[in-house]
C-alpha cells in the first residue's frame, strides 16, 4: 500500500480530493490531501510558490511517510515536481494530473503569451495580489455536472499571486523521477510540448483519461484507479 499526498490546483483546497480519497482509502491506502498556504481554510496568506513546496514536504516529513505517491493537479504540478526532488528515498512516484510541470528558473506564467501575462498582471493588481477564481462559464465543456460546478464556485478561493509568478527551483531533474502523466482529453488531446519532451524519458509514462480538466470531480473513481495503479 502507498501513501498518497494529493495536492489540488489553483483556487482549490484539500476538500477537492474528497471523493478520490474515499476510493483510495477503501482500497487500503493512506491518503493525505493538502491545502496549500493561502487557499481554502488557509486563505489570506500571501504565500509564494516556495511556500507551497514547503507545505508539501512538511506533510511528508511530519507524518514520516514512506512509499509516497505525490499527486499534483493543474498549477500544483509545479510545487509537487519540486517537492518530489526534496523528499529523496521517501518517493515512490510522481503523478501529474493534467498539470503544469516545473522548469528550473521559470514560473507558472512564464510560458504564457505576452497578452496572457499582461492579463494576469492586471488581475493580480485589481485583486490585491490574488488570482481570482474562474467563473461558471470557464467550466463549460469539461464533463462537470451542474452540482460539481456549483460546489467549486462556492468553495473556491483566490489564489496567491506570488505562487504563480515566482520561479521554480529544482534540486533534481524531473525526468529522472518515476512519473505518470495523466492527460485529460477534453482539455486538449495531447500534452504540452514541455510534457511531451519529458515523456521521452524511460521513467515517464502517459495515461489518458476521457474527461475534462477537473477529473477529481468529473471522474473521481476512474482517477483513483489510475492513481492506485501508478
GINOR-V152502 format. One record per residue. N is the residue number from 1. RES is the residue in three letters. D_FIRST is the distance of its C-alpha to the first C-alpha in Angstrom with 2 decimals. Layout:
BEGIN
N_RES_D_FIRST / N_RES_D_FIRST
END
This chain:
BEGIN
1_UNK_0.00 / 2_UNK_3.79 / 3_UNK_7.01 / 4_UNK_9.45 / 5_UNK_13.06 / 6_UNK_15.37 / 7_UNK_19.00 / 8_UNK_21.77 / 9_UNK_24.93 / 10_UNK_28.49 / 11_UNK_29.90 / 12_UNK_26.62 / 13_UNK_24.61 / 14_UNK_21.14 / 15_UNK_22.50 / 16_UNK_22.35 / 17_UNK_18.60 / 18_UNK_18.98 / 19_UNK_18.64 / 20_UNK_15.74 / 21_UNK_13.82 / 22_UNK_14.78 / 23_UNK_13.40 / 24_UNK_9.90 / 25_UNK_10.02 / 26_UNK_11.53 / 27_UNK_8.66 / 28_UNK_6.61 / 29_UNK_5.31 / 30_UNK_7.71 / 31_UNK_10.54 / 32_UNK_13.61 / 33_UNK_16.48 / 34_UNK_19.33 / 35_UNK_23.05 / 36_UNK_24.96 / 37_UNK_28.22 / 38_UNK_31.19 / 39_UNK_29.46 / 40_UNK_29.01 / 41_UNK_29.18 / 42_UNK_29.69 / 43_UNK_32.49 / 44_UNK_35.75 / 45_UNK_34.68 / 46_UNK_35.99 / 47_UNK_32.73 / 48_UNK_32.65 / 49_UNK_29.98 / 50_UNK_29.38 / 51_UNK_28.76 / 52_UNK_26.00 / 53_UNK_24.45 / 54_UNK_24.82 / 55_UNK_23.25 / 56_UNK_19.96 / 57_UNK_20.03 / 58_UNK_20.97 / 59_UNK_17.88 / 60_UNK_15.68 / 61_UNK_18.19 / 62_UNK_19.19 / 63_UNK_15.72 / 64_UNK_15.19 / 65_UNK_11.86 / 66_UNK_10.24 / 67_UNK_8.03 / 68_UNK_9.73 / 69_UNK_10.36 / 70_UNK_13.91 / 71_UNK_15.46 / 72_UNK_19.24 / 73_UNK_21.62 / 74_UNK_25.31 / 75_UNK_26.89 / 76_UNK_23.74 / 77_UNK_22.84 / 78_UNK_25.54 / 79_UNK_24.22 / 80_UNK_20.58 / 81_UNK_21.88 / 82_UNK_23.75 / 83_UNK_21.02 / 84_UNK_18.75 / 85_UNK_21.52 / 86_UNK_21.80 / 87_UNK_18.41 / 88_UNK_18.68 / 89_UNK_16.12 / 90_UNK_13.59 / 91_UNK_13.22 / 92_UNK_10.88 / 93_UNK_12.74 / 94_UNK_15.39 / 95_UNK_15.97 / 96_UNK_19.54 / 97_UNK_20.38 / 98_UNK_24.09 / 99_UNK_24.60 / 100_UNK_26.99 / 101_UNK_26.00 / 102_UNK_27.58 / 103_UNK_30.66 / 104_UNK_31.94 / 105_UNK_35.01 / 106_UNK_34.75 / 107_UNK_33.96 / 108_UNK_32.49 / 109_UNK_36.05 / 110_UNK_37.52 / 111_UNK_36.90 / 112_UNK_38.72 / 113_UNK_42.35 / 114_UNK_45.11 / 115_UNK_45.73 / 116_UNK_42.12 / 117_UNK_42.03 / 118_UNK_45.34 / 119_UNK_44.01 / 120_UNK_41.03 / 121_UNK_43.39 / 122_UNK_45.66 / 123_UNK_42.87 / 124_UNK_41.76 / 125_UNK_45.38 / 126_UNK_46.15 / 127_UNK_43.14 / 128_UNK_43.45 / 129_UNK_40.76 / 130_UNK_38.08 / 131_UNK_37.00 / 132_UNK_37.76 / 133_UNK_35.30 / 134_UNK_35.94 / 135_UNK_38.24 / 136_UNK_37.72 / 137_UNK_39.37 / 138_UNK_36.77 / 139_UNK_34.10 / 140_UNK_36.29 / 141_UNK_35.21 / 142_UNK_31.50 / 143_UNK_30.41 / 144_UNK_30.30 / 145_UNK_31.83 / 146_UNK_34.60 / 147_UNK_32.51 / 148_UNK_29.72 / 149_UNK_32.37 / 150_UNK_34.04 / 151_UNK_30.92 / 152_UNK_30.34 / 153_UNK_34.03 / 154_UNK_34.11 / 155_UNK_31.12 / 156_UNK_31.27 / 157_UNK_32.90 / 158_UNK_34.81 / 159_UNK_32.88 / 160_UNK_34.09 / 161_UNK_36.41 / 162_UNK_35.80 / 163_UNK_32.16 / 164_UNK_33.38 / 165_UNK_36.31 / 166_UNK_34.99 / 167_UNK_34.13 / 168_UNK_30.72 / 169_UNK_30.42 / 170_UNK_28.10 / 171_UNK_27.37 / 172_UNK_25.67 / 173_UNK_26.38 / 174_UNK_23.77 / 175_UNK_24.50 / 176_UNK_23.04 / 177_UNK_19.49 / 178_UNK_16.90 / 179_UNK_17.47 / 180_UNK_17.44 / 181_UNK_20.44 / 182_UNK_20.64 / 183_UNK_24.36 / 184_UNK_25.60 / 185_UNK_28.71 / 186_UNK_30.87 / 187_UNK_30.93 / 188_UNK_32.32 / 189_UNK_31.83 / 190_UNK_31.01 / 191_UNK_29.18 / 192_UNK_31.44 / 193_UNK_33.19 / 194_UNK_31.15 / 195_UNK_27.87 / 196_UNK_29.59 / 197_UNK_30.59 / 198_UNK_27.08 / 199_UNK_25.92 / 200_UNK_28.23 / 201_UNK_25.80 / 202_UNK_23.86 / 203_UNK_20.79 / 204_UNK_21.01 / 205_UNK_20.53 / 206_UNK_22.06 / 207_UNK_20.82 / 208_UNK_23.49 / 209_UNK_23.27 / 210_UNK_26.61 / 211_UNK_26.83 / 212_UNK_28.15 / 213_UNK_27.15 / 214_UNK_25.28 / 215_UNK_22.67 / 216_UNK_20.75 / 217_UNK_23.96 / 218_UNK_25.25 / 219_UNK_22.27 / 220_UNK_19.26 / 221_UNK_17.63 / 222_UNK_18.28 / 223_UNK_16.96 / 224_UNK_13.66 / 225_UNK_13.38 / 226_UNK_14.30 / 227_UNK_11.76 / 228_UNK_8.85 / 229_UNK_10.79 / 230_UNK_11.39
END
